[in-house]
Amino acid sequence: MFLVFPKGQTEEFGKMKITWEDIVPDFLVFIIPVLAGIVLLIQEFTLIILILILSLVLLGFLGNALMRGQLACRYCKQREIGCPAQQLFDTTKK
């Protein structure tokens, strides 16, 4: 069996602390195209570019929230042994 990531020390993984700065690259995936779209919109306004920008923003923020909150994190077995992202996104502790 081919292992992409070999099994390590689960205790060490659970001790990691994830902050919002660690998630910035994830958000840049859709923020950079939105900024490029805004530049295009300033140069020449078209309704299609505006719709595409709004779609990107909605999919970026709401799509991430839906995927992490309702699908990925809810059913992930990693949180049982300790997941740093679970600690960051867990709203029940606040």
C-alpha positions in Angstrom: 0.0 0.0 0.0 1.3 3.4 -1.0 1.4 6.0 1.9 1.6 9.6 1.0 1.9 10.7 4.6 3.4 8.1 6.9 1.8 7.7 10.3 3.4 9.9 12.9 2.9 10.8 16.5 -0.8 11.7 16.9 0.0 13.4 20.3 2.3 15.9 18.5 -0.3 16.6 15.8 -2.9 17.4 18.4 -0.6 19.9 20.2 -0.3 22.1 17.1 -1.9 25.5 17.4 -3.5 26.9 14.2 -4.2 30.6 14.0 -6.0 32.7 11.4 -2.6 33.6 9.8 -2.2 29.9 8.9 -5.4 30.0 6.9 -4.5 33.1 4.9 -3.2 31.1 1.9 -6.5 29.3 1.7 -8.4 32.6 1.4 -5.9 34.0 -1.1 -7.0 31.4 -3.6 -10.2 33.4 -4.1 -9.2 36.8 -2.9 -6.6 37.3 -5.6 -9.0 36.6 -8.5 -11.6 38.9 -6.8 -9.0 41.7 -6.6 -8.1 41.1 -10.3 -11.8 41.2 -11.2 -12.2 44.5 -9.3 -9.3 46.0 -11.3 -11.0 44.8 -14.5 -14.2 46.3 -13.3 -12.6 49.7 -12.7 -11.1 49.7 -16.1 -14.3 48.8 -17.9 -17.5 48.1 -16.1 -19.5 45.1 -17.4 -22.3 43.3 -15.7 -20.8 39.8 -16.3 -17.6 40.7 -14.4 -19.6 42.1 -11.5 -21.7 38.9 -11.4 -18.5 36.7 -11.5 -16.9 38.7 -8.7 -20.0 38.4 -6.5 -20.2 34.7 -7.2 -16.5 34.2 -6.3 -17.1 36.1 -3.0 -20.2 34.1 -2.1 -18.6 30.8 -3.0 -15.4 31.7 -1.2 -16.9 32.7 2.1 -20.1 30.7 2.2 -18.6 27.7 0.4 -15.7 27.5 2.8 -18.1 27.8 5.8 -20.4 25.2 4.4 -17.6 22.7 3.6 -15.8 23.0 6.9 -18.8 23.5 9.2 -21.3 21.1 7.7 -19.4 18.5 5.7 -15.7 18.2 6.3 -15.1 18.8 10.0 -18.4 17.3 11.2 -17.5 13.9 9.8 -13.8 13.9 10.0 -12.3 11.2 12.3 -9.2 13.2 12.9 -10.9 15.4 15.4 -11.4 12.4 17.7 -7.6 12.2 18.3 -7.1 15.9 18.2 -7.4 18.4 15.4 -5.9 21.9 15.6 -8.4 23.2 13.0 -11.3 21.9 15.2 -10.0 24.1 18.0 -10.0 27.1 15.7 -13.4 26.6 14.2 -15.2 25.2 17.2 -17.9 27.7 18.1 -19.3 25.7 21.1 -16.4 26.8 23.3 -16.9 30.5 22.8 
